[in-house]
Amino acid sequence: MLLPLYPQFSSTTTGSSLAAWREAAEAAGLDVPTRSICCYPGEDGFVSALAERLETALASWPEGVPVRILLSAHGLPQRIVARGDPYRTQVERTAAAVRARIARDVEMIVCYQSRVGPLKWLEPATDAEIRRAGAEGCGLIVLPIAFVSEHSETLVELDLDYGRLASETGVPRYVRAPTVGTAASFIAGLAALVHRARGRTDAIGPGENGIVCDAGDRLCPCAARGRRA
């Protein structure tokens, strides 16, 4: 069973990882039934864990300080999305699911971090939204919605680099909510996906979670197999 820790599918992440597995298995002469889970952008346990992290951060927010939520995901060059990669669509669906769980009237913006090189990347950029919040005197809670564990792009980029940027640009309060990590609801959701995948030979993807990739998402592996609902 191949269970990616990328909630949203991209040809550059889950797609390349599954391809690497197939190459390694073939080179090792491993010929066994293999099942994979494509993605789970709206899986209930995953979304619940995200909402719990966000509610905790909001609960300790001081009165009188305006707050805006940045739902930050790893960026992707726009040309990859234009070729049919479903990543942005799935990130937006994760964000919509989180918004639906938060019973507060608070602004939430999807943005993208880790931009490198001269190519045009998905927008808005997280650093640009931090600068805008500083100019408007608005505090920020940053919730990673495409990373499920702590690593350089959360502990360094979000905490240190963007924390410094927030201070330099006048953001009155900057809080980074933790990733879902080993939250019980998230782990239970992954277990449910694995149980559902047992006994199958195809990928479990967006349609299994009540989600259908957009018509242009040609790189979605489930769409390629004719699994649009």
Wavefront OBJ file of the C-alpha trace (Angstrom):
o trace
v 0.000 0.000 0.000
v 1.425 3.363 -1.048
v 0.130 6.168 1.190
v 1.473 9.615 0.240
v 1.808 12.313 2.856
v 0.885 14.874 0.229
v -2.837 15.590 0.820
v -3.243 17.268 -2.576
v -2.037 15.491 -5.700
v 0.552 17.053 -7.995
v 2.547 15.462 -10.750
v 5.605 17.043 -9.078
v 5.065 15.419 -5.678
v 2.830 12.357 -5.396
v 3.126 11.695 -9.112
v 6.923 11.725 -9.108
v 7.079 9.691 -5.891
v 4.846 6.963 -7.313
v 6.941 6.919 -10.483
v 10.116 6.532 -8.392
v 8.508 3.633 -6.532
v 7.628 1.873 -9.763
v 11.153 2.299 -11.104
v 12.745 1.053 -7.868
v 10.381 -1.920 -7.646
v 11.100 -2.890 -11.241
v 14.858 -2.577 -10.736
v 14.637 -4.796 -7.652
v 12.511 -7.367 -9.465
v 9.650 -6.788 -7.045
v 6.464 -8.114 -8.632
v 3.664 -7.881 -6.069
v 0.184 -6.322 -6.113
v 0.467 -2.635 -5.254
v -2.281 -0.216 -4.393
v -1.945 3.528 -4.007
v -3.895 6.403 -2.534
v -3.852 9.351 -4.894
v -4.865 12.196 -2.575
v -7.218 13.241 0.199
v -7.762 17.026 0.030
v -11.160 16.873 1.722
v -10.748 13.811 3.942
v -12.718 14.416 7.137
v -9.969 13.567 9.615
v -7.424 15.725 7.800
v -9.780 18.693 7.660
v -10.774 18.217 11.311
v -7.131 18.298 12.392
v -6.527 21.495 10.426
v -9.609 23.123 11.945
v -8.509 22.103 15.445
v -5.103 23.743 14.939
v -6.724 26.910 13.688
v -9.331 27.076 16.452
v -6.575 26.765 19.065
v -4.689 29.690 17.552
v -7.849 31.797 17.353
v -8.822 31.016 20.942
v -5.705 32.744 22.284
v -5.854 35.715 19.923
v -5.937 39.008 21.879
v -8.999 41.230 21.637
v -8.578 44.402 19.667
v -5.984 43.011 17.255
v -7.410 42.439 13.756
v -6.698 38.966 12.424
v -6.425 37.389 9.001
v -5.801 33.698 8.258
v -3.267 32.701 5.628
v -3.851 29.149 4.402
v -0.380 28.537 3.048
v 0.502 25.790 0.587
v 3.676 24.954 -1.284
v 3.863 26.849 -4.562
v 3.955 25.446 -8.080
v 4.904 27.052 -11.411
v 1.760 28.190 -13.200
v 2.767 26.432 -16.402
v 2.496 23.055 -14.630
v -1.052 23.885 -13.534
v -1.856 25.047 -17.066
v -0.869 21.595 -18.344
v -3.598 20.043 -16.233
v -2.041 19.447 -12.814
v -4.902 19.316 -10.234
v -2.867 20.674 -7.315
v -4.330 24.185 -7.140
v -7.879 22.869 -7.463
v -7.307 20.445 -4.600
v -5.642 23.092 -2.406
v -8.694 25.301 -2.885
v -10.958 22.416 -1.871
v -8.975 21.833 1.288
v -9.300 25.538 2.054
v -13.049 25.492 1.408
v -13.444 22.530 3.759
v -11.512 24.331 6.509
v -13.603 27.476 6.080
v -16.749 25.401 6.464
v -15.500 24.012 9.804
v -14.634 27.355 11.396
v -17.690 28.985 12.937
v -16.150 32.462 12.939
v -16.404 35.478 10.698
v -12.717 35.725 9.869
v -10.962 36.363 6.571
v -9.072 33.392 5.126
v -6.783 33.643 2.114
v -5.121 30.798 0.205
v -1.526 31.664 -0.632
v 1.599 29.880 -1.852
v 5.110 29.756 -0.433
v 8.561 28.433 -1.444
v 8.730 30.243 -4.773
v 12.118 29.905 -6.515
v 13.535 30.801 -9.924
v 12.293 33.128 -12.682
v 9.121 31.241 -13.635
v 5.679 32.637 -12.795
v 4.327 30.730 -9.777
v 0.886 30.353 -8.268
v -0.408 33.488 -6.587
v -0.883 35.162 -4.243
v 2.505 34.516 -2.675
v 2.623 34.081 1.087
v 5.345 36.707 1.495
v 3.299 39.205 -0.534
v 0.297 38.620 1.732
v 2.495 39.176 4.791
v 3.649 42.512 3.402
v 0.039 43.488 2.645
v -1.041 42.612 6.181
v 1.774 44.747 7.567
v 0.731 47.709 5.427
v -2.852 47.304 6.661
v -1.926 46.754 10.314
v -3.514 43.301 10.383
v -2.300 40.372 12.471
v -1.793 36.965 10.892
v -2.323 33.317 11.708
v -0.561 31.121 9.153
v -1.948 27.603 8.783
v -0.023 25.163 6.543
v -2.616 23.204 4.559
v -0.370 21.223 2.192
v 2.285 20.068 4.695
v 1.381 17.436 7.282
v 4.692 17.440 9.212
v 7.197 19.978 10.473
v 10.284 20.492 8.310
v 12.356 23.251 6.706
v 9.412 24.877 4.964
v 7.529 25.294 8.230
v 10.254 25.563 10.885
v 12.568 27.731 8.784
v 10.571 29.399 6.037
v 7.311 30.075 7.891
v 8.660 30.465 11.421
v 12.016 32.197 10.893
v 12.057 33.797 7.451
v 8.435 34.860 7.295
v 8.327 35.624 11.004
v 11.181 38.073 10.433
v 9.414 39.516 7.402
v 6.244 40.034 9.444
v 8.195 41.927 12.100
v 9.996 44.066 9.529
v 6.809 44.982 7.666
v 4.743 45.930 10.705
v 2.463 42.925 11.202
v 1.201 43.485 14.783
v 0.998 39.768 15.653
v 2.246 36.742 13.725
v 1.306 33.208 14.745
v 2.067 30.038 12.848
v -0.334 27.177 13.604
v 1.324 23.738 13.705
v 0.887 21.114 11.010
v -1.533 18.248 11.614
v 1.358 15.947 12.586
v 0.096 13.000 14.592
v -3.311 14.465 15.453
v -5.670 11.608 16.274
v -8.279 12.688 13.719
v -5.692 12.873 10.945
v -4.228 9.444 11.716
v -7.717 7.956 11.899
v -8.502 9.463 8.516
v -5.390 7.931 6.960
v -6.270 4.559 8.467
v -9.755 4.775 6.970
v -8.275 5.493 3.537
v -5.975 2.480 3.800
v -8.804 0.174 4.869
v -10.919 1.414 1.970
v -8.079 0.783 -0.475
v -7.535 -2.832 0.553
v -8.603 -5.311 -2.076
v -8.537 -2.784 -4.906
v -6.115 -2.553 -7.816
v -6.639 1.067 -8.850
v -5.902 4.371 -7.163
v -8.213 5.888 -4.601
v -8.496 9.517 -5.552
v -10.647 12.626 -5.498
v -13.890 10.906 -6.458
v -13.582 8.649 -3.425
v -13.803 11.724 -1.180
v -16.776 13.267 -2.927
v -14.462 15.469 -4.992
v -14.148 15.573 -8.751
v -11.151 17.100 -10.512
v -11.912 19.943 -12.887
v -12.220 19.067 -16.560
v -8.801 20.544 -17.302
v -6.955 18.483 -14.699
v -5.475 16.077 -17.224
v -2.572 15.023 -14.991
v -4.789 13.630 -12.239
v -4.102 9.872 -12.331
v -7.682 9.011 -11.439
v -9.025 11.228 -14.213
v -6.649 9.512 -16.623
v -8.199 6.194 -15.637
v -11.680 7.470 -16.354
v -12.598 7.777 -12.673
v -14.458 11.076 -12.872
v -17.674 10.848 -10.903
l 1 2 3 4 5 6 7 8 9 10 11 12 13 14 15 16 17 18 19 20 21 22 23 24 25 26 27 28 29 30 31 32 33 34 35 36 37 38 39 40 41 42 43 44 45 46 47 48 49 50 51 52 53 54 55 56 57 58 59 60 61 62 63 64 65 66 67 68 69 70 71 72 73 74 75 76 77 78 79 80 81 82 83 84 85 86 87 88 89 90 91 92 93 94 95 96 97 98 99 100 101 102 103 104 105 106 107 108 109 110 111 112 113 114 115 116 117 118 119 120 121 122 123 124 125 126 127 128 129 130 131 132 133 134 135 136 137 138 139 140 141 142 143 144 145 146 147 148 149 150 151 152 153 154 155 156 157 158 159 160 161 162 163 164 165 166 167 168 169 170 171 172 173 174 175 176 177 178 179 180 181 182 183 184 185 186 187 188 189 190 191 192 193 194 195 196 197 198 199 200 201 202 203 204 205 206 207 208 209 210 211 212 213 214 215 216 217 218 219 220 221 222 223 224 225 226 227 228 229
